[in-house]
Amino acid sequence: MAQLRHPEMRGLIEGDRGRVMPSTRLAELLEEWQKDPHGSTSVIETDGQVAGHVRMGWWWDALTPWLDVVITPERRRGGLATEAARRSLAHLFESTPAHVVHASTPGWNAGGLAFADRIGFERAGVMRRTGIRDGRYTDTVHFELMRSRWEQAHAAGR
Amino acid sequence: MPLVGERVRLREVRPEDFPLLVSIRNDVDTQGWSRTLPPDYTLEMIEKRYGGRDFEYRRDSAMFMIETIDDDLTIGSISYTELVDRMEATIGIAVLSEHWGLGASGEACQLLLRFLFVELGLRVVRLWTQSGNVRAVRSAEKLGFTVAVRHREAIFKGGGYFDNLVMDLLREEWYALHPDLEDHLVDHFR
């Protein structure tokens, strides 16, 4: 919960649209995530402390699940997101009918954009004006990772 | 501003529309843009969904029936969902196939877009469609929409894969196509 309340997390929590979320709403959100029968939320823990969370969802279509990895600002650049993403992708491609995995991040999140590229995601496009931040409209960059690409990278021992 | 054009008008959903909404919902060929749903929706389900709505001031969606002006025929429905106040909404349309290609859908969309930009002051309107629906993509482009996101092979329908397309239309792009209208909304964020 403290992780979600971090000021630098604004815009990275699903559904916050870049706006401050009241604590009560955050608490509800956590409960909804835990109860979601068509998705999974896991806490990323390191040294006994919460360092982030990883979420997967397939409510609309098991063929096209989505992945969301969020790391607390103080814990970034430690390889945690990479490990969480790799494990989650392996789960989706090896244990579910996923044909392609989707992800998205705000256009201002340079770290998130670079991370998605590094993990092997390809850009699917940019949704314009998904929010307002620092007095400017922001966009959302959408990514996709096709099963064929993941299998190829996996076979090559990536 | 009544939602009335030259060929069609948009009006509220009435109980007598429910059978038509059931038939649109149960048409596997045309229902929705994505995952195929079983064509077993009943009149009772539709009644529950559209008949039991409460009066509310805060609204994030709306649905209208499309009616022809010449002969008062109800030919489909049009809606917006996921409204974010003064920012965005997503539109969707479903018209009986015998009324395709006659300009009714295009005019219905124009009426709704005008309402969303002129009355609700939105900055962007989106729609979702798929690459197999060439007619819908072409109609959206004619209205000014462009493809913002193309998710490859994200839709399996009719035994094959299609791309999922998210199309969007910015406020100023829409106004540029309607030089007869003047936009007085102050935009601080461009």
Boltz contact constraints between the chains, C-beta under 6 A:
constraints:
  - contact:
      token1: [A, 61]
      token2: [B, 35]
      max_distance: 6.0
  - contact:
      token1: [A, 63]
      token2: [B, 156]
      max_distance: 6.0
  - contact:
      token1: [A, 64]
      token2: [B, 154]
      max_distance: 6.0
  - contact:
      token1: [A, 100]
      token2: [B, 154]
      max_distance: 6.0
  - contact:
      token1: [A, 124]
      token2: [B, 149]
      max_distance: 6.0
  - contact:
      token1: [A, 124]
      token2: [B, 150]
      max_distance: 6.0
  - contact:
      token1: [A, 124]
      token2: [B, 151]
      max_distance: 6.0
  - contact:
      token1: [A, 125]
      token2: [B, 148]
      max_distance: 6.0
  - contact:
      token1: [A, 125]
      token2: [B, 149]
      max_distance: 6.0
  - contact:
      token1: [A, 125]
      token2: [B, 150]
      max_distance: 6.0
  - contact:
      token1: [A, 127]
      token2: [B, 148]
      max_distance: 6.0
  - contact:
      token1: [A, 127]
      token2: [B, 149]
      max_distance: 6.0
  - contact:
      token1: [A, 128]
      token2: [B, 168]
      max_distance: 6.0
  - contact:
      token1: [A, 129]
      token2: [B, 123]
      max_distance: 6.0
  - contact:
      token1: [A, 129]
      token2: [B, 124]
      max_distance: 6.0
  - contact:
      token1: [A, 132]
      token2: [B, 189]
      max_distance: 6.0
  - contact:
      token1: [A, 136]
      token2: [B, 189]
      max_distance: 6.0
  - contact:
      token1: [A, 137]
      token2: [B, 189]
      max_distance: 6.0
  - contact:
      token1: [A, 142]
      token2: [B, 149]
      max_distance: 6.0
  - contact:
      token1: [A, 144]
      token2: [B, 151]
      max_distance: 6.0
